[in-house]
């Protein structure tokens, strides 16, 4: 992620724990409790630059307590930004996973269990799935949110928070043209229930959205998820430099650095026509709803109050077309 302002700390923090497959960085007093109990909430950041108002919202839900940042590349910059620039947490620690073996380490488990808030950084979501799937880390993260503690993620970290996740397990990052050409193909690698976050069970999330022209690929992902599950899965994309803050009751509001940045709700109204492996997507009547700073999304009903825009989308011959309705 790119910081809009330089951090107060110039030199990187030293590694405070080196275990097989993981590094740990630390700042603040991890022994100190927060001033209040943690409260539920999910922060969905679209990548790019940090959104301070959204990060303050997230820190508040930690109750002034311990923040744990999980990542599979990079270093300590996020924890320094939270602790020194945003504030409101007693301590922050970062675990940088480099191997799957670390997900079975009891010291790692103890840190996740003790954390008042967990934030999953950007990078490569395939590493998260390969390192954490069917491990204690996966179980502990689900237990964390089920106990009413907040969780958040940015970029790849956001991509794995939905009930359905695009795993990028072919070591690539499929674009809209390729995904629409073969939604059921092997390059569309989806994971179901990797993490079980409230209100996101039938939601597939994507990031860097408008900037990387990912609307078409999210529709392809949604159709494959619907094909596999038979459930009315919807897509939720978040632009760079924007963040969707999801409250415990399922209501979500957007924080952003630029008024042009939005979140996108993609909800097919009709099933795809004869969706088969090796064939391009043919579908009409897809609702594409924009969520800006004045909007409110209710993930319980999928209603959007004061939408930024409303499109009707359709696809044919692998092409994505939008008709603006509002």
N, C-alpha and C positions, 0 to 999 in steps of 0.2 A: 504494500500500500504506500501511497505517496502522501507525505505530511504537508499540510498547507503552511504550518509554522515549524521552525526548527525546535527540536526537543531541548529541554533545559540541560540534560546530561549529554555531553559530547562524546565521551568515551563509552564503549559498550560495557555492560556489566559483566563481571567474570562468571564463568560457569561455577555453580555452587554444588552441583551433584553430577557425577558422571557414572551412570549405570549402563550395563549392556543394552544398547539400542535406544538410549534416551539421554538427553542433556537437560539440566534444570538451571534456570536463572531465577533470582529472587530479589524482591525489593519490599521494604516495609517489614512489619512484625506479624508473621503468620500465626503466632500464638494468640494474638489479640482478637477477641470477638467483636462483632459489629454492634452498633448501637440499637439495632432492631433486628427482628427475625427477617430472613429473606422472604421476598414475595414473588409470585409467579410472573412470568413475562418472557417473551421471545423476541429477540432483536434480529431482523433479517436485513443485513447490509449488502448492498449490491456491488461492493468492491470500489476501487479507485481511492479517493481521498476520504479520510475520516469525517464523520458528521458529528460535531461536538454535542449538539443538543440530543441526538439519539444515544450517544455514549453516556451522557449524564443520566438520561432516563434509565439506561441499563444499570449504571452504578448505583442508582437509588434503590433498585430492586435487590441489590446485594445486601441491603441493610447496613451499609458501612463496614461490611466484613471482608472476607477473603475472596479474591478473584483469581481463578486459575485459567490460564490461556494454554490451549492445546494447539500444536502445529506439527507439520512434518517437514518443514524447511524453515530457514530464516533463524532469527535470534530473539533478542529481548526488547526490540523497539516498541512493540505493542504494549507490553506491561509498563514500560516507562511512560508512554503516552497516557495510559489510563491513570497511573498513580500520580504523576507529576503535573500533567496538564488538565486532566478531567477531575481527579480527586474523588473523595467520597468513599474510598475503600481503605481498609486497614493494612492490606498487603496485597501484592500481586506476585504470582509465580508463573513461569512459563516452562512447559515440558515440550521439548522438540524430539519427536519420535524419528528414529532412523532405522528401526527394525521391528518386526512383529513381536519378538520376544519380550519387549518392554511392556506390552499390554498384559502380560501375566505377572509382572513384578508387584509384590505386595506393597512396596513403598509408593509406587505409582497409584495403586488402588487407594491407599490411605489418603493421598493428596486429593484425589477426586472426591472421595467420600467426605472430606473435611471442608471442601470448597463451598462458599456461599453462592458463588456465581461461576459459570463456566462459559468461556468464549472460545470459539474455534476459528482460527486464523485462516487466511487464504493460502493458496498454493495449488496442490494437485489432489482432487478428491479421490482419485484412484488409490493414493497412498493411504488415506484414512480408511478406506474400505478394506484394503489388503492388510493393513496393520491391526485393525480393530474388530473386523467382523468375526463373530463367534468367539469373542474373548471377554474377560472381565471388564475391560474398558467399555465395550458396547453395553453390557448389562448395567454398569455403574452410571453411565450417562442417562439411560432410560430411568433408572431409579432416582437420579438427581431431579429430573423434571417432574416425575410422579410425586416427589415429596414436596413440590411447590417451590422449588428454587429456579431462578432464571437461567436461561441458556441463550446464547447468541452466536452468530457466525457471519463472516464476510467472505464473499467470493466462493472459493471451494468449501469453506466452512458453512456458508449458507446452503450450498447445493446439496448437502447431506442431511439437512434438517427436515425436509419434507417426508411424508409417508412414502413417497416414491422419490428416488434420486437418480439422476444421470451420473453413472460412475466413471465414465471415460476410461473404462478398463481395457480398451484396445490401445491405450497409450497415445491416443490422439484427442482431438476436440472437434467433434463433427459440426459442420455448419448447416445453415438452414436448407440450402440447396440439396445437399447430400441426404439429410434426414428426411426431407419431404419426398425424395426419390425412392426411399425404401424404409418406411417407418419400422417395419418388423425385421429389418436386417440386423446382422450381428454387430454392426458398429453402433447401434443404439443400445447401449449397455445400461439397463435399468436395475436398480436394487429396490426391494420393497421392505418397509419396516426396519430399515437399518437403525434408525432412531425413532422413538415413538413420542413425538412432541404434541401436546394438546392442540387441537383444531387443525392440525396439518396432516391427518391420516390419509385423506384423499386429495392431497395437494402435492404437485410436483413443482419444485422451485428452481429458478434459474437466475443468473446474475450477469453483470456487465451488459445489460439487456439491450436498450436502444442503441448504445454505442457500437455493439458488435453484431447488430442485425440478427437477433436470435428469436424473433417472434415466430418464424416458420418452424424452427427446430423444436421450440417448446410445444407447438401444436402437434408435431410428429411424436414427441415424447408422450404427450397426453394420450394420443390415440393408441400407442403401443401399450401403455399402462392400462387403459380401458379394455383393450383386447385381451390382456393377460388376466385381469382381475374381474371383469364384468361390472366394475364399480364406476360411478360417475366422477372420475378423476378430473380435476381442473389444474390449470397451470397458473403460476404466480411468478412473474418476472420483476426484478428490481433493477432500475438503472444504476449505473455508476454514480458515486457521490450522493447517493440517496439511501435511506434506511426505513424499513417498515417496522414500527413498534407494535407488537401484538400483545394485547392485555389478556388477563386471565379469563375474561368473559367472551373472548373471541373477536373483540373489536380491534381494529388496527388503523393506525394513522401514520402518515408519511412525514419523515424529516428529510430535508434536502439542502444542498448548498446552492443550487441554481433552480429558479422557478420552472425551467424547462424539463427538469428531471422528474420522472413519475415511476409508479409501479403499474404493472399490467396484469389484469385478470383475464385469462383466456378460457372460455367455457363453451365447448361445442354444444349446440342445441339439438343436433341430429347426428346419428352415427355416420362414420365414414362408409363410403360405398365399396363393398367387396374388398375390404382390406386384406391383402395377401402378401406373403413374403416375396420380395423381388419386384413389387409393384409400387408405383408412386401413389401418393395420397390424393384421393378425390373426396372432397367434403364441402358441404355448404352450411350456411347458418351457424357460424361460429361467432359468439359474442366476444368482443375485445373491448374491455372497459379500462379506462385510465383512472389512476388514483393519484391525486396531487395533495398539496398541503392543506387544502380545504375539504378534502374528501374524507369519508370514513367507510372502511370495509368491514362488513360483518361476516366472518368466516363461518358462522353458524347457519346463515341463510344465503350467503353469497350476494347479498344486496350491497350496493355501493351508493352511499348518500353523497350528493353533489359531485358526480364523476367529472373528471377532467375532459373526457371525451367518450364517445361510444361509437364503435365501428361494427359492421357486419363483415366478417371475413369469409372467404371461400378459397379452395385450392383446386387446381386442375392441371394435369400435365406437369406436376411438380412445382407449380408456380403459386405464390401467395398473393392474394388480392384483397384489398380493403375498400369498403364503401363506408364513408363517414355518415352516420345517422345523427350525431349530436356533437 
